[in-house]
């Protein structure tokens, strides 16, 4: 029997990307609400309760509303919004965090899909905090570069408009109040006492991310060098399918944020020396940073190989 899948918010960027990744799979049955019924509460409720797994690709309030509509206790949910990422009753959908995290996802009913910037940050910082290398009170700084597709349909339209403003041809630094919506999950899942100083940047390319964190080695436990930190991260992610660490020194010239566009891979590049270290996570904001991660979590929940439909 095929697993029934419903995407609530199927016309948004993330919903469309999930559909692209699973639409042709023969092991799944996609439930498609009629276009003219997408905003009909009764019709949505019917589909939400008929599915085995529901993807929520909605604004935060819409996601919370959808969860309240689900009365069937067997329905499992993967929420791509920010609404439940720090909710203790939900499981954070980054399986590479630990063996225990992957098992929680496998058996869970409510999975909160990570944010794109948060994915890059947590993949670098959480292991170093867990290993005791980065103190929990360390003042972490981070800058994260993303393609414009991460901003959704309106931003995509603005960047692809024929007579767009010249400013859109240059990088745009935003989140200048230092209160980006991904900060709560970045802090909590990394185990930090204080929120990091975080600036996101959007640039004139469609997809791909480069999230970079900065460390002063003298403030780290053991004062490890950049090369030693690279070795520790390599060991931490050993055996993972989608997350890996490049050997130290193999790419310390120029990093391009769209290098992994079109994949579900995330690669960590550690650069620096004895005194200072940077760790950059390269990945696709629409892949491991959004819809690819959601499909990976679904595969885990179904007991399938994680890469099913993603390669």
Secondary structure, DSSP 8 states (H G I E B T S, - for coil): --EEEEEETTTSHHHHHHHHHHTT-TTEEEE---GGGTT-HHHHHHHHHH-SEEEE-S-HHHHHHHHHH---TT-EEEE-SSTTTT-TTSEES-GGG-HHHHHHHHH-SEEE---HHHHHHHHHHHHHHHTTSS-TT---EEEEEEEGGGGHHHHHHHHH-TT--GGGGS-EEE-TTS--TTHHHHHHHHT-SS--EEEEEEESSSS-EEEEEEEEGGGSTT---HHHHHHHHHHHTTT-SSEEE--TTSS-S---TTTTTTS--EEEEEEE-SSEEEEEEEE-TTIIIIIHHHHHHHHHHTT--TTTTT-
